[in-house]
Amino acid sequence: MSETNSAASPAEGATAPHRYTAAMAAEIEPRWQDFWDAEGTYEAPNPTGELAGDPELAARPKKFIMDMFPYPSGAGLHVGHPLGYIATDVYARFQRMTGHNVLHTLGFDAFGLPAEQYAVQTGTHPRTSTEANMANMRSQLRRLGLGHDQRRSFATIDPEYYKWTQWIFLKIFNSWYDEEAGRARPIEELIAQFANGDRVAVEGRDWAELDARERAEVLGRYRLAYASDAPVNWAPGLGTVLANEEVTSEGRSERGNFPVFKAKLRQWNMRITAYADRLLDDLDGLDWPEAIKLQQRNWIGRSEGARVDFPFDGEHTGKAVTVFTTRQDTLFGATYMVLAPEHELVDEIVPAAWPDGTRESWTGGHATPAEAVEKYRAFASGKSDVERQADAKEKTGVFTGAYAVNPVSGEHVPVFIADYVLMGYGTGAIMAVPAHDSRDFAFARAFDLPIRCVVEPTDGRSTDPLTWDDAFNAHDATLMASANAEVSLDGLDVATAKARITGWLRERGIGEGTVNFRLRDWLFSRQRYWGEPFPIVYDEDGVAHALPESMLPLELPEVDDYSPRTFDPDDADTRPETPLSRNEDWVNVTLDLGDGPKKYRRETNTMPNWAGSCWYELRYLDPHNDQRLVDPETEKYWMGPREGMPGGGVDLYIGGAEHAVLHLLYARFWSKVLFDLGYISSSEPFHKLYNQGMIQAYVYRDSRGIPVPAAEVEERDGTFWYQGEQVSRLLGKMGKSLKNAVTPDEICAEYGADTLRLYEMAMGPLDVSRPWDTRAVVGQYRLLQRLWRNVVDEATGEVSVVDVPEAEAGSDTLRALNKAIDGVTQDMAALRFNTAIAKVTELNNFLTKADRPVPRPVAEKLVLVIAPLAPHIAEELWRRLGHQDSVVHQELPVADPAYLVDETVTCVVQIKGKVKARLEVSPSVSEADLEQAALADERVQAALGGAGVRKVIVRAPKLVNIVPA
């Protein structure tokens, strides 16, 4: 369903050979793109170093403008992809024309699963296909006239780039978070504290007494990058583990939609949790959409409460399970406990046989506690965290056979395992207070467990939970039945009760007030080939060693098979086998790490695809530096803190809202570590974030639900047909698989890149999704034709403007011009490109309708105003108007305030609420003069018919309301 541009017919070509057409655009646009490249038009000078340039330009205020890293897809771009790229380009051009030194470039986030999967299917090396995709994408983007500083472009797969990704990993690995100082510090400083006795490494042993393995284990508990055996999301169908953020709410992989299971594996992690408070607090200084801030706050999930120890007795005396609770005031109502199935204490506390009197409903029908636990663990491993937390109608779990002691009541409470408790939150154990928690209430009812009311209901119900249908959960109620010989909470409000019981627990060393976070440490290992290798080797004792900087980059080796070993998607009893492990010559090496040649084994996992995008803004600043991460003076110039930007960062970062948690949170974490260690001055990577909307398209599906080519669908009386069959239509995403993709190449060929740029910016507010309509593109094409016609004679090709001073252009023309300049300037500064185009269109139409040659000063300002939006035609017209320097660095015209006020405004005169006259008056008319003019008007006099006037209400200059006597 497209429309062919027929604006340049042969007949028109004969009468107007110099009309702006697609053919002319096809000649103009690549010519100016070549010119810009040759002249280095978009090269932004650094204050120092290799990329230092014009000192006058570097002395200007700076603007660092970025797009989110694109992945070079094999399908290439469709018209939805460039929306953000065009927007940042328009904004960057606007900033150049308002006196700024603008850094705007684009690289490629080129590691990732798609290229690896393509390699598996075809045998093509991922680098080969990725580089071909990048070349195609660069060609498509260049055709749009994007003003990127190409000297700064790179790809994450370049060894020169991922050398520094590996370097940052090693800095994180060799760091720890000092909670007292509130920052990361080098691990050597921690080792020194252990060695001199300032800090205890292992109770009862000196640091010098520990062997290498023991020291490594101790340091692993502090390092910001560490390997550990932990529950992970294992996708057998992909052959890799996934971060929590890569698992859907249905418990399946985001990519491929494979089942995901919980498995315990040794993986690399980033201790992002150490920065939870700072990641939360520093959001306040960022200029981000509130919705994105809220998503980050919710993901981090800060909650205040208490940690409480529940001891075991009998054969497990001396052991205790620690819980985190936000309702420590309800401790007296805790009648049972629940541990996550994966909790490490479970195996230690399970007895050989069921205790006497164990209810059959608690056992799951199993002969022994061990059997019950084993079977239930297998059941729970098939669920994602989201599924486990969902409010399922049927509550599941089994009794472990063990009892703990409620520390305030002294009662023995049974300990269960159940899937609704997660190891990833709190301590992986809860005290269950069924009277005041809905999930605990449902579980207690299902397993016939005691329910004790300790918060007096305020909703009219009794204090007997046997009569309740659900838990009573309120924070504005009074405590009851909550006292022992040493402490009483009875009659206290919730806040006071929390404080009292927390103090009592702390005094006895069985609990303390604390803060908990929903945020978990970042799983940083992937069982893939196409990713950054870890710069880590293991000695014969399994101790991890960092490679020295002189051995970086550690490049990816060649392998015969790029695919991780995949399994039956439903087979949870499998474990990863990585592609790198198959290259034994690369894996098993002899290295001298400073203490002589020794045998080592390389880490065979690779980093996740997020790694390269955690710091790429820094590489844009200093892209060829092979001696340091980034030159400090250059980083401070472009990204350092300044007024209104307390954490520094990029001035404008545009991308999709889908990266609210993953990329943005990880990048903030890396920036804070690098800031703490003194490598950068900016503690935040992106100061201002703007989420662009999505360009949508109609998807047409046949009776089988299969998409059909949108371009071949016919519309008949409001219905849609494809090859004689009626099809459905639904607005959705645009994409190759949905057969509704329109490529920018098609639109550029039919209308030119400037038309595409204008159409995408004019479709609506930048942050709102909007449907693509190829038939509407012609409107912006006609705008450019009228613009061209106002400057160039279509018959001769000569400039048609008249050389008269601006002052002689006429007051109406100057008013229209200056209003357009003022409006466009404000709109572009606020990223309101659609309304800026409307104002340019209004001015252009005014000049067209005037039906007389346009004064040269007016024409030049019109060209400058549209230049950020349509740079090719603006550059061509600027040159034809006699200028030799590029339009890119010209100053944007400034509106004359004298022409921003209308000479007259229309005042409405009402009698009894009905309009009786309209007066043209001065915008500055006084209320007295306006009242006098209204009463003197002949139409008003006639409407009054001689009646007196009781009251006159004046709202100068636009309204007079007369109330007759």
Secondary structure, 3 states (H helix, E strand, C coil): CCCCCCCCCHHHHHHCCCCCCHHHHHHHHHHHHHHHHHHCCCCCCECCCCCECCHHHHCCCEEEEEECCCCCCCCCCCCCCHHHHHHHHHHHHHHHCCCCEEEECCCECCCCHHHHHHHHHHCCCHHHHHHHHHHHHHHHHHHCCCCCCHHHCCECCCHHHHHHHHHHHHHHHCEEEECCCCEEEEHHHHHHHHHHCCCCCECCECHHHCCHHHHHHHHHCCECEEEEEEEEEEECCCCEEECHHHECCCCEECCCCCECEEEEEEEEEECHHHHHHHHHHHHHHCECCHHHHHHHHHHHCEEEEEEEEEEECHHHCCCEEEEEECCHHHHHHCCEEEECCCCCCHHHHCCCCCCCCCCHHHHCCCCCHHHHHHHHHHHHHCCCHHHHHCCCCCCCCEEEEEEEECCCCCCEEEEEECCCCCCCCCCCEEEECHHHCHHHHHHHHHHCCCCCCCEECCCCCCCCHHHCCCCCCCCCCEECCCECCCCECCCCEHHHHHHHHHHHHHHCCCEEEEEEECCCCEECCECCCCCCECCEEECCCCCEEECCHHHCCCCCCCCCCCCCCCCCCCCCCCCCCCHHHHCHHHHEEEEECCCCEEEEEECCCECCCCHHHHCHHHHHHCCCCCCCCCCHHHHHHHHCCECCECCCCECEEEECHHHCCHHHHHHHHHHHHHHHCCCCCCCCCECEEEECCCEEEEEEECCCCCECCHHHCEEECCEEEECCEEEEEEEECCCCCCCCCCCHHHHHHHHCHHHHHHHHHHCCCCCCCEECCHHHCHHHHHHHHHHHHHHECCCCCCECCECCCHHHHCHHHHHHHHHHHHHHHHHHHCCCHHHHHHHHHHHHHHHHHCCCCCEHHHHHHHHHHHCCCCHHHHHHHHHHCCCCCCHHHCCCCCCCHHHCCCCCEEEEEEECCEEEEEEEECCCCCHHHHHHHHHHCHHHHHHHCCCCEEEEEEECCCEEEEEEC
